[in-house]
């Protein structure tokens, strides 16, 4: 039995028990070297219906490439309907309804924790192991035919459909919001028998000055899609703290329910972890009821170790999501960086029981890319994270390629420009 093999719908509770045993220092007395095995035995009698679909929770490779220089383990294919990527079949969902409900319930606001610099000081990322793990993900064959169509439709539900251009206007934002509500042509959805599923993107993401336009357009369309706004001196984060906090306040006041903030990279590069923690805590407080997504701008942090440390500080400070990039850096979302951030999310969950969301952004343009990202999330964190409450993809052009691939699956030919005029 592997350390975190699935036991029906009790896998989440099992991981919480394991984290609790470790926190209380009981694992040496009750669990030996494998606390997951003891928790599995404890919960097996309560398991209702055998193994869940697709399997593992936070795990991925056994032995991870996170703190302390541990080796990168191979991710195992999921049980139950796995395909070449380990992404099970089905239409739009990969979780049983009960599991999905638990995942949503456990993805509540992150209130943060006390700053633990002793944890941060011990971190050292094993870069060669991370790179090997990234190569494994990129070398996988993609899913085909109806499985590909199902997972591409699933990917649509994770997209934060974004426009962050200097020439954005109210008409551009209105068009974006319409596309967010109707991401795939209706006749294509009818051909796949998913036209009644209410398929939309996860959110729309705009500049603070365009939040009112987005809220108005979505309200006129009768949609409840969330409006996300970048803030805090996006993309550089080099404005005064007072100005950045006011930008958050104005965006929330205008109707944004999600705020994507950028950190001051100087604080990471100079090791000012307390200052970074305090800054994000202030962002958290100013957001009020809005969800906080913290952009690390990983391409400018200097090392994978800094990426891990910044991820952990952001979660301790109360971030609901951690996000790779602004999309404006030279290097944006990459698999090595994502692996480090996902291992940090997993470690934080094990230590606190709090689930933190993950959002890659920047350079994710093709349908094939989106499948690779979904595969990575499934292997590293498990099916519970494959919900819009815990996983997003920041993209502006990805949806167009997904719609083209769906069109090809349905018709057998690729679309001409006039076939998909809203793409």
C-alpha positions, 0 to 999 in steps of 0.5 A, a space after each residue: 500500500 502506498 503512503 496515501 492510497 485512496 480509501 473511497 471518499 475518506 481520502 480527504 479525512 485520512 490526510 487530515 488525520 495524518 496531518 493531525 498525527 504529525 502535528 501532535 507528535 503521535 506518528 511514532 507511537 501509532 503510525 510507525 513510518 507510514 501514518 497513512 497506513 494507520 489512518 487507512 486502517 482506521 477509516 477503512 470500516 467507514 469507507 462507503 463504496 470502495 475506491 474513488 475515481 482516479 485516486 490519490 490526494 496530495 501526492 503525485 510522485 512518491 518522495 517529492 522534489 520539495 524541501 530538504 533535497 528529496 528525490 523526485 518520484 514518478 507519479 502513478 497513473 490513477 485507478 479507475 478509467 485512466 487514459 494515457 495521461 492518467 486523466 480518467 474518462 467521463 464528461 465534465 467531472 472527475 469527482 463523485 458528487 460527495 467528494 466535489 461537495 467536500 472539496 468546495 467546503 474545504 476550499 473556504 477562505 484561508 485565514 492564514 497562520 503565524 509566520 514560521 521563519 524556522 520552516 522557511 529557513 530549512 528549505 532547499 529545493 533539489 533542482 535536478 529532481 524538479 527538472 526530471 519530474 518536469 520532463 516526465 510531465 512534458 513527455 507524456 502522450 496526450 489523450 485522444 478522441 472523446 477523452 480529449 474532448 471531455 478534458 478540454 471542456 473541463 479545462 474551459 471551466 478553469 479559465 480566468 478569461 483575461 484581457 490586460 491590454 493598454 487599449 482595453 475599452 468597455 466594448 472589449 470587456 463586453 465581448 470578453 464577458 459574452 465569451 466567458 458566458 458562452 465559451 463554446 459554440 452551442 451547436 458544438 455543445 449539443 453535438 457532445 450532449 453537454 449543452 445543458 451543463 451551464 458551461 462557462 469560464 471560471 472568471 473574467 480578469 481585467 484591470 481595475 479601471 475596467 471592473 465596472 464595465 465587466 460587472 455591468 456586462 455580466 449583470 446584463 447577460 444574467 451571469 454570475 461569473 466572478 469578476 477578478 481584477 489585477 491590482 497593487 501596481 500590476 505588473 511590477 508592484 513597484 508603487 507605494 504600499 498606500 497606493 497599492 492598498 487603495 487600488 485593491 479597495 477601489 476594485 472591490 468597491 467596484 464589484 471585483 470578487 477576486 483580486 490578483 495582487 503582485 508582490 514586491 519581488 525586491 523583498 524576496 530577492 533580499 530575503 525580507 520575509 517578515 516584510 513580505 508576510 506583513 505586506 500580504 497580510 495587509 492585502 488580505 485585510 483590504 480585500 475583505 470578502 474578496 478572494 486573494 490571489 497572490 502573483 509571485 512573478 516566479 520568473 523574477 525570483 532568482 531560484 526555485 528555493 525562493 519560489 518555494 519560500 515565497 509560496 509558503 509566505 504567501 499562504 501563511 499570510 492568507 492567500 487563497 491562491 498562489 499564481 505563477 506570473 503576471 504574463 508580462 515577465 520574460 519567463 512565465 508559467 513553467 512546469 519546474 516552477 509549478 512543481 515547486 509551488 504545488 509541493 509547497 501547497 501540499 506541504 502547507 495542506 499537510 501542516 495546516 489542513 488548509 487547501 490553497 488554490 493554484 493558478 498558472 498564467 502566462 504562455 498557456 496558449 494551446 489545448 495541448 498545454 491545458 491538458 498537460 497542466 490538468 495532468 500535473 494537478 491531478 498527479 501532484 494534488 489529486 482530483 480534489 484540486 480539479 475544481 474552479 475553487 482550487 485551480 485556475 488557468 490565466 489565459 487570453 488566447 487558450 479558449 480559442 484553441 480549445 474551441 478549435 479542437 472541439 470543432 475538429 472533434 465534432 466535424 472532423 475538420 479544422 475551423 476556418 476563421 469565419 466559423 468561430 468569429 468570437 474566438 
